[in-house]
Amino acid sequence: MEKVITLGKTHIVYLKEGGEVCNRLGRGARVCPIKRNGEWVKITWRNGKKKGWVHSLLESGNIEEDGRRS
């Protein structure tokens, strides 16, 4: 099982690192980080159906650890 993270604040999701905005995820959205590249983190949500990149996701205060499955 991948680690599930609950967002502590709203994040903008990009198709590529620093590319076009494709979505916004609100506070409380549950995501799974896949890959990290510098300050960018590739995530999935909605059981892996949706994918994208967020900036500075893993800073303290931005996440709330969650042990439940998505």
C-alpha positions as CSV (number, residue, x, y, z in Angstrom):
1,M,0.0,0.0,0.0
2,E,1.2,3.5,-0.8
3,K,1.4,6.1,1.9
4,V,-1.8,8.2,2.0
5,I,-1.5,11.9,2.8
6,T,-4.3,14.3,3.7
7,L,-3.7,17.8,2.5
8,G,-3.6,20.4,5.3
9,K,-4.2,23.3,2.8
10,T,-5.3,23.9,-0.8
11,H,-2.8,23.0,-3.5
12,I,-2.7,23.7,-7.2
13,V,-1.9,20.6,-9.4
14,Y,0.2,21.0,-12.6
15,L,0.5,18.6,-15.6
16,K,4.3,19.0,-15.5
17,E,6.7,20.5,-13.0
18,G,6.0,24.3,-13.4
19,G,3.7,23.6,-16.4
20,E,0.0,24.1,-17.1
21,V,-2.4,24.1,-14.2
22,C,-4.7,21.1,-14.5
23,N,-6.6,21.0,-11.1
24,R,-6.9,22.3,-7.6
25,L,-7.1,20.1,-4.6
26,G,-8.7,21.5,-1.4
27,R,-7.9,21.0,2.2
28,G,-8.6,17.4,3.3
29,A,-8.1,15.8,-0.1
30,R,-6.3,12.5,0.2
31,V,-3.4,11.9,-2.1
32,C,-0.5,9.4,-2.6
33,P,3.0,10.8,-3.4
34,I,4.7,8.8,-6.1
35,K,7.9,10.6,-7.0
36,R,9.9,13.6,-5.7
37,N,12.0,15.9,-7.9
38,G,13.5,18.8,-5.9
39,E,10.6,20.8,-4.5
40,W,8.1,19.1,-6.8
41,V,6.2,16.0,-5.8
42,K,4.2,13.8,-8.3
43,I,0.9,12.7,-6.7
44,T,-2.1,10.6,-7.5
45,W,-5.6,11.0,-6.2
46,R,-9.0,9.3,-6.8
47,N,-7.5,5.8,-6.4
48,G,-4.8,6.5,-9.0
49,K,-7.1,7.8,-11.7
50,K,-5.8,11.3,-11.6
51,K,-2.1,12.3,-11.6
52,G,-0.2,15.6,-11.4
53,W,2.6,17.6,-9.8
54,V,2.4,19.9,-6.8
55,H,5.0,22.3,-5.4
56,S,6.3,22.0,-1.9
57,L,3.8,19.4,-0.8
58,L,5.9,17.7,1.9
59,E,6.7,20.9,4.0
60,S,5.5,20.8,7.6
61,G,2.0,22.3,8.0
62,N,1.0,21.3,4.5
63,I,0.0,17.7,5.3
64,E,-1.8,15.7,7.9
65,E,-0.6,12.0,8.1
66,D,-3.5,9.6,7.6
67,G,-3.3,5.8,8.0
68,R,-6.6,5.0,6.3
69,R,-6.8,3.6,2.8
70,S,-8.2,5.7,0.0
